[in-house]
Amino acid sequence: MKYTLLALLIPFVGFSQTRSKDDEIKKYVSEVRSDSLKSYINTLVGFHTRHTLSSVDGKDQGIGAARNWVLGKFRDYAKNSGGRMEVYIQQEDIQPDGKRIDKAVNLGNPVAFLKGTDPNDQRIFLISAHLDSRVTDVMNRVSFAPGANDDGSGVSAVIESARILSRSSFPASVIFVAFSGEEQSLLGSKLFADKAKKENWQIEAVLNNDMIGNPEAGETGEVNTRTLRVFSEGLSYAKLDKKAMNIRNLGLENDSESRQLARNIKEIAEKYVKGLDIKMIYRNDRFLRGGDHSSFVNQGFPSVRLTEYYENYDHQHQDIRVENNKQYGDLPEFIDYNYLKKNVAANIAVLASLAKAPSKPERVEMKVKELTNSTSLQWEKPKSGMPAGYFVLARETDSPVWQKKIFTKERSIKIPLSKDNYIFAVQAVDKSGNLSVAVIPGIAK
């Protein structure tokens, strides 16, 4: 199938539904409620502290009470799933490590597993946040540690997503999880990611939400209620071996699976959520810092961190106090619930779109037998789902996003663009415009 160069210069050609919206996803996005998010955060703050080393047996205070409450919310929403949502707590007794664990403690991750409707579709899409909170001293497990934004905002996104999507019937599965032990060195997420790796789960995307509710910068007071950052690794941690040489040779340092996921998030979220800009950050996380998605990155799963544009350090990892007429601490009064609502809606749109879409095209390859100024690609159909066709994507090597999208129903194409000047990928699309994550071609043999 041939295309003129003139047509290729026009973005999004040949498929009218590229920018159309799936009515089901539009409905889910419209159901996000600011008052629900506020209620979740106020309840989480009411546990006094959710420090990992706080009480696991208390009924009203401590990490144990908090995780039981999250489990209760999951169980309530599971009633809407027709028996497809399994709710449980992943637990393990953690021993002192001489670092941030100074006593034996029971670690628990509340989980809701919404099973897909297609038994042949093994894909899993995961939304996460961390349940635990802290003050200035990371070992202080008794002081008031409200954790409204860090990470009550992220947990509220997980709970609201479970509420809304529990009624869905996606072919792929979705996991909702609130990790414990993040502030004590990512303990809960590591426990979960290690299990997923050991049991060969097919996790295709992890959306980790950590601080998504405060749009104000601490030092300057500047407010940004439009932008959500998505951090993604470039060179895959799981491929820092001889595979890295091939990545370098092909110039694909900016095309890891996590970075393709970030591009997908940008396209989907900005399509469904009005007044939201997704800013892709070319780092796995903030400078010299980390979050729960790193546990999945380390196991080779495509994973990103979603977080507000600024961090307000007056309201993060702070004892609750007033100094020089200035309030410090992670209190609910510093949450912007309209901003949080948009960020939660972005998560829901992305999860729903990915879980509805066909799986990725298989064996995507580029033919290189001859030296040409055109590029020939071929691929096989996805393992699951019913694609209406495929998008062949192209971007210049210095572009952060895909610039050209060519629709075809075939499984091969010749494009009059040089592989020296462009990066290519292929993604499957269904009749409602839901897109798989893009796949970078390998070299045909």
Secondary structure, DSSP 8 states (H G I E B T S, - for coil): ----HHHHTSSSBS-TTSS---HHHHHHHHT--HHHHHHHHHHHHTTSB--TTS-SS-SSSSHHHHHHHHHHHHHHHHTTTTT-EEEEEEEEEE---SSS--S-EEEEEEEEEE--S-TT--EEEEEEEE-----SSTT--SS-B--TTTTHHHHHHHHHHHHHHTT---SSEEEEEEES-STTTSHHHHHHHHHHHHTT-EEEEEEEE-S-S--B-TTT--B-SSEEEEE--SS-GGG-SHHHHHHHHHT-TT--HHHHHHHHHHHHHHHHSTT-EEEEESSSSSTT---THHHHHTTT--EEEEEESS--GGGSS--SEEETTEEES--GGG--HHHHHHHHHHHHHHHHHHHHS----EEEEEE-SS--SSEEEEEE--SSS--SEEEEEEEETT-SS--EEEEESSSEEEESS-TTTEEEEEEEE-TT--B---B--EE--
